[in-house]
């Protein structure tokens, strides 16, 4: 995105997704740069925490190709923020948010990745160190979830 600052709010966050999974963006494949819209806040002119709603499946943020595509009853006066799929997933990882695409399709479930987020964070911060094998297992589960995102977007043209 050429109109935004190159910085992202989580660049200095020890649990920033690309610090944990260096190939995370590549795992999203050709869809990583897919342009999306959501309601939310910005830092450095880029997405920093979309608006979320507490639903029966968890904390949901709505994203769409041409608008946030949220249910009519999900009102907010927050601005519409343009972002990429990569930025949406990177933000959702840190905020344990479920990313819903085009109104009904969950494509990233931060409530499930939290089961990996917390142990990895505790390890990185030295609070509860993991063995290399256990750390690897947690990272592999995150990679598997990242690899699923393009499957949920099959047929969506970039």
C-alpha positions in Angstrom: 0.0 0.0 0.0 1.7 3.1 -1.2 -0.3 5.7 0.8 0.6 4.3 4.3 3.7 4.6 6.4 5.8 1.4 6.1 5.7 0.9 9.9 3.2 -1.4 11.5 2.1 -1.0 15.1 3.5 -4.4 16.1 7.0 -4.0 14.6 8.4 -3.5 18.1 6.2 -6.1 19.8 8.1 -9.2 20.9 5.2 -11.4 19.7 4.8 -9.9 16.3 3.8 -12.7 14.0 6.8 -12.4 11.5 9.2 -12.6 14.5 7.6 -15.9 15.6 6.9 -17.3 12.1 9.4 -15.6 9.7 7.7 -17.1 6.6 4.1 -16.3 7.9 3.4 -13.9 5.0 4.6 -16.4 2.4 2.3 -19.0 3.9 -0.7 -16.8 3.0 0.4 -17.2 -0.6 -0.9 -14.9 -3.3 -3.7 -13.7 -1.0 -1.3 -11.9 1.4 -1.6 -8.6 -0.4 -5.4 -8.9 -1.0 -7.0 -5.5 -0.3 -9.6 -5.6 2.5 -11.7 -3.1 4.4 -12.8 -3.2 8.0 -13.9 -0.7 10.7 -11.2 0.1 13.3 -8.3 2.2 14.4 -5.0 3.1 12.7 -1.4 3.6 13.9 1.1 5.0 11.4 -1.8 5.1 8.9 -2.3 1.4 9.0 -4.6 -1.0 10.8 -4.3 -1.3 14.5 -7.1 -3.3 16.0 -10.3 -3.6 14.0 -13.6 -3.2 15.8 -14.8 -6.5 17.2 -18.1 -7.9 18.2 -18.6 -10.6 20.8 -20.5 -13.4 18.9 -21.4 -17.0 19.5 -18.1 -18.0 17.9 -15.9 -15.4 19.8 -14.6 -11.9 19.1 -15.2 -11.3 15.5 -13.9 -8.5 13.2 -15.5 -8.2 9.8 -13.5 -7.7 6.6 -14.6 -7.4 3.0 -13.2 -6.7 -0.5 -15.2 -3.5 -1.0 -16.6 -2.8 2.5 -16.4 -4.4 5.9 -19.4 -6.6 5.0 -20.7 -6.8 8.6 -24.2 -7.7 9.7 -26.5 -4.6 9.8 -27.0 -5.0 13.6 -23.2 -4.7 14.1 -23.1 -0.9 14.3 -20.0 1.2 14.8 -19.1 4.8 14.2 -15.4 3.9 13.7 -13.8 4.7 10.4 -13.4 2.3 7.6 -9.7 1.2 7.4 -8.1 -0.3 4.3 -5.6 -3.0 4.9 -4.2 -6.2 3.4 -5.0 -9.7 4.4 -1.4 -9.9 5.8 -2.1 -6.9 8.0 -5.4 -8.3 9.1 -3.9 -11.7 10.1 -0.9 -10.1 11.7 -3.2 -7.9 13.8 -5.6 -10.7 14.6 -2.7 -12.9 15.8 -1.8 -10.4 18.4 -5.3 -9.5 19.5 -6.7 -13.1 19.3 -9.5 -12.0 16.9 -11.5 -14.1 14.5 -11.3 -12.6 11.0 -14.6 -13.0 9.1 -14.4 -12.4 5.4 -17.3 -11.1 3.3 -19.8 -11.4 6.1 -19.8 -15.0 7.0 -16.6 -16.9 6.4 -14.1 -17.2 9.3 -10.7 -17.3 7.7 -8.5 -16.9 10.8 -9.4 -17.9 14.3 -7.3 -16.0 16.8 -9.2 -17.7 19.7 -7.7 -21.0 18.5 -4.2 -19.7 17.9 -4.2 -18.3 21.4 -3.4 -21.9 22.5 -0.1 -21.4 20.8 0.3 -17.6 21.4 0.5 -17.8 25.2 3.0 -20.6 25.6 5.3 -19.0 22.9 5.0 -15.6 24.6 5.8 -17.1 28.0 8.8 -18.9 26.4 10.1 -15.8 24.7 9.8 -13.7 27.8 11.5 -16.3 29.9 8.4 -16.9 32.1 7.9 -20.5 31.3 10.6 -21.9 28.9 9.6 -24.7 26.5 11.8 -27.4 25.2 12.9 -27.0 21.6 10.5 -29.8 20.6 7.5 -28.2 22.3 8.3 -24.7 20.9 8.5 -26.3 17.5 5.1 -28.0 17.9 3.4 -24.7 18.8 5.0 -22.9 15.9 4.0 -25.8 13.5 0.4 -25.4 14.6 0.5 -21.7 13.9 2.0 -22.5 10.4 -0.8 -25.0 9.8 -3.4 -22.3 10.5 -1.7 -19.8 8.3 -1.6 -22.4 5.5 -5.4 -22.9 5.8 -6.2 -19.2 5.1 -5.6 -19.5 1.3 -7.9 -22.6 1.3 -10.7 -20.5 2.8 -10.1 -18.0 0.1 -10.2 -20.4 -2.9 -11.8 -18.7 -5.8 -11.2 -15.2 -4.5 -9.2 -13.3 -7.1 -6.3 -11.1 -5.8 
